């Protein structure tokens, strides 16, 4: 099942994608669904409805983030060896965890403002893991019980803020709209092997990233269990699992960064595609 949310920012409603790629509204279906959103019971009740029998979304609407605003937007740094190498980073012995500001949380087609004075705004396509049930200090064998599904995440980063301004990476990760999420939350039953997904990025039609989740240093199951040792994960929380090589700061012979007016496209196999315009901040 591919869930999505449509409508103006902060007022989105749930929808579902049918077999023809059309958006069906879930207002009627949700009136008969009980339980906490994204929980296994909530999802199974929704899956009992035939999307082809649900009302079509008749008017074109903004597609927002595929989940409501989370409590925690968690990212994993340097989780692909090729990306660590291109940035000059060492392969971590344990996952690097950092938080993304919720002001960065936005839809997959929303404009991305480049902060005033920024000269090093960069892209990072990532597999996002969405939590379905509360997870606190779980082990790796329990991980799948707590995952609702997967989505595309762009961990947009301002590299000079991140690495040249002192302190933590947070400065370069939390600017407005620096965390597009979606377009779809694809339930875990449709992604039986999250460690074998193609992911890619194009800037103005030029392929920049072209990788696979098979090259993660730490896999999805390990990451969810690991993060839960330090941060209690709640339904709707996102873990962005790292990016493969091909980011702007790693381009040779010189880094390449985003400018206003450029189009950024990225996707993860089976999870849909984001498309955003870079604009002045």
C-alpha positions in Angstrom: 0.0 0.0 0.0 1.2 3.5 -0.9 -0.1 6.1 1.4 0.3 9.8 0.9 -1.0 13.1 2.3 -2.4 16.0 0.2 -3.5 19.5 0.9 -2.1 22.8 2.2 0.8 22.6 4.6 -0.4 21.7 8.1 -3.9 20.7 6.8 -3.0 17.5 4.8 -5.4 14.6 4.5 -4.6 10.9 4.0 -4.9 9.4 0.5 -3.8 6.2 -1.2 -2.4 5.5 -4.6 -4.4 3.0 -6.7 -3.0 0.5 -9.3 -3.3 3.1 -12.0 -1.3 5.7 -10.1 -4.5 7.8 -9.2 -5.0 9.3 -5.8 -8.0 8.0 -3.8 -9.3 9.8 -0.8 -9.4 8.0 2.6 -11.9 10.2 4.4 -14.7 7.7 4.1 -12.5 4.7 4.9 -10.9 6.3 8.0 -14.3 6.9 9.5 -14.5 3.1 10.0 -10.8 2.6 11.1 -9.8 2.4 14.7 -6.5 2.5 16.4 -3.4 4.7 16.3 -2.3 5.9 12.9 0.5 3.9 11.4 0.1 1.0 13.9 -0.2 -2.5 12.5 -3.9 -2.7 13.3 -4.6 0.7 11.7 -2.7 -0.3 8.6 -4.3 -3.7 8.3 -7.8 -2.1 8.5 -6.9 0.3 5.7 -5.5 -2.5 3.6 -8.9 -4.3 3.9 -10.4 -1.5 1.7 -10.2 -1.9 -2.1 -8.5 1.3 -3.4 -10.5 1.0 -6.6 -13.7 1.5 -4.7 -12.6 4.6 -2.8 -13.4 8.1 -4.1 -11.0 9.7 -6.6 -9.3 12.9 -5.6 -11.0 15.1 -8.3 -9.0 18.3 -8.1 -5.2 18.6 -8.3 -3.8 19.3 -4.8 -0.4 19.8 -3.3 1.2 16.6 -2.2 2.7 17.0 1.3 5.0 14.9 3.4 3.7 11.3 3.4 3.3 11.3 7.2 2.2 13.9 9.8 5.0 15.9 11.4 7.0 13.4 13.4 8.2 13.8 17.0 11.7 12.8 16.0 13.4 13.3 12.6 16.6 11.3 13.0 19.5 11.0 10.5 22.4 8.6 10.2 25.7 10.1 9.0 28.4 8.5 6.8 26.5 5.2 6.4 27.9 4.4 3.0 31.6 3.7 2.6 31.8 5.4 -0.8 30.2 8.5 0.6 32.5 8.5 3.6 35.5 8.3 1.2 34.4 11.1 -1.0 33.9 13.5 1.9 37.2 12.5 3.6 35.4 10.9 6.5 36.4 7.8 8.4 34.1 4.7 8.3 32.3 4.9 11.7 32.7 2.1 14.2 29.1 2.8 15.4 26.3 4.7 13.6 26.6 8.5 13.7 23.2 9.9 14.9 22.1 13.5 14.5 18.7 15.2 14.5 17.1 17.2 11.8 15.0 20.2 12.8 11.3 19.8 12.3 11.3 23.2 10.4 13.1 21.2 7.7 10.2 18.8 7.3 8.3 19.4 4.1 6.7 17.9 1.1 8.4 16.1 -1.8 7.6 18.8 -4.4 7.9 21.9 -2.2 10.4 24.5 -3.2 13.7 24.4 -1.3 15.0 27.8 -0.3 18.8 28.3 -0.3 19.7 30.2 2.8 20.8 33.8 2.3 24.6 33.8 1.8 24.8 30.1 1.3 27.4 28.9 -1.2 27.4 25.2 -0.3 23.9 23.8 -0.3 24.0 20.1 -1.2 21.7 17.1 -1.9 21.5 13.7 -0.2 19.0 11.0 -1.3 18.2 8.6 1.5 16.0 5.7 2.4 13.7 6.8 5.2 12.3 4.3 7.7 9.0 5.2 9.3 8.2 3.9 12.8 4.7 2.4 13.3 4.8 1.4 17.0 6.8 2.8 20.0 10.3 1.3 20.2 12.4 1.6 23.3 15.6 -0.4 23.7 14.5 -3.1 21.3 16.8 -5.8 19.8 17.5 -6.4 16.2 15.1 -9.3 16.0 12.2 -7.1 17.1 12.9 -4.3 14.6 10.4 -5.3 11.9 7.5 -5.3 14.4 8.1 -1.5 14.9 8.4 -0.4 11.2 5.4 0.9 9.4 7.1 1.4 6.0 9.6 3.3 4.0 9.9 6.6 2.1 12.3 8.8 0.2 14.1 11.5 2.2 16.3 14.3 1.0 18.8 15.3 3.7 19.5 18.7 2.2 22.7 20.1 3.8 24.5 23.4 3.8 28.2 22.2 4.0 29.8 25.4 5.2 27.3 25.7 8.0 27.8 22.0 8.8 31.6 21.8 8.8 33.0 25.3 9.0 30.9 27.2 11.5 31.8 25.1 14.6 29.7 22.9 16.8 27.5 20.1 15.6 26.3 19.3 12.1 22.8 20.6 13.0 23.6 24.1 11.7 23.8 22.7 8.2 20.9 20.3 8.4 17.9 22.1 9.8 17.2 25.1 7.5 13.7 25.6 6.3 12.5 22.8 3.9 15.9 21.0 4.2 14.0 17.7 4.8 11.6 16.7 2.0 9.8 13.5 2.8 7.7 11.3 0.4 5.8 11.3 -1.9 4.7 7.9 -0.5 4.8 5.9 2.6 5.1 2.4 1.2 4.1 -0.2 3.8 6.8 -2.8 4.7 4.9 -5.7 3.1 5.7 -4.1 -0.3 9.4 -3.7 0.5 10.5 -7.2 1.5 14.2 -6.4 1.1 15.1 -2.8 2.1 18.8 -3.6 1.7 18.5 -4.0 -2.1 17.0 -0.8 -3.3 18.3 1.5 -6.0 18.5 5.2 -5.1 19.5 8.1 -7.3 19.6 11.9 -7.7 19.6 14.2 -10.7 20.4 17.9 -10.8 19.0 19.6 -13.9 18.8 16.2 -15.6 22.4 15.2 -14.8 22.7 12.0 -12.8 24.7 12.7 -9.7 24.0 9.9 -7.3 23.4 6.3 -8.4 23.7 3.8 -5.6 22.1 0.9 -3.7 21.1 0.4 -0.1 23.0 -2.9 -0.3 26.1 -0.7 0.3 25.0 0.6 3.7 27.5 0.1 6.5 24.8 -0.4 9.0 21.5 -2.0 7.8 17.9 -1.0 8.5 17.3 -3.6 11.2 20.5 -2.7 13.1 19.9 1.0 12.8 16.4 1.0 14.3 17.4 -1.2 17.2 20.6 0.9 17.7 18.8 4.2 17.7 16.2 2.9 20.1 18.9 2.4 22.8 19.3 6.2 23.0 16.0 7.7 21.7 12.6 6.3 22.3 11.0 6.0 18.8 7.4 7.0 18.4 4.8 6.3 15.6 5.5 8.5 12.7 9.2 9.1 13.6 11.6 8.9 10.6 15.1 7.5 10.5 17.0 8.7 7.3 19.6 6.0 6.8 22.4 7.8 5.0 23.4 8.6 1.5 25.6 7.0 -1.2 28.4 8.7 -3.1 27.7 11.5 -5.5 26.9 14.5 -3.3 28.0 17.9 -4.5 30.9 18.3 -2.0 32.4 15.1 -3.3 32.5 16.2 -7.0 35.9 16.2 -8.7 37.9 18.2 -9.6 35.8 20.8 -7.8 32.7 20.5 -5.6 29.4 21.4 -7.2 26.6 23.0 -5.2 23.0 24.0 -5.7 21.8 27.4 -7.1 18.4 29.1 -7.3 16.5 28.0 -10.4 17.9 24.4 -10.5 15.6 21.4 -10.5 16.4 18.6 -8.1 15.0 15.1 -8.7 15.6 12.0 -6.7 14.0 8.6 -5.9 14.3 5.3 -4.3 13.2 2.1 -6.1 9.5 1.4 -5.5 9.1 4.4 -3.2 8.4 7.2 -5.7 10.3 10.3 -6.9 10.8 13.7 -5.4 11.0 16.8 -7.6 11.8 20.3 -6.2 13.0 23.7 -7.4 15.8 25.5 -5.6 14.8 29.1 -4.8 16.4 32.1 -3.2 16.0 32.0 0.6 
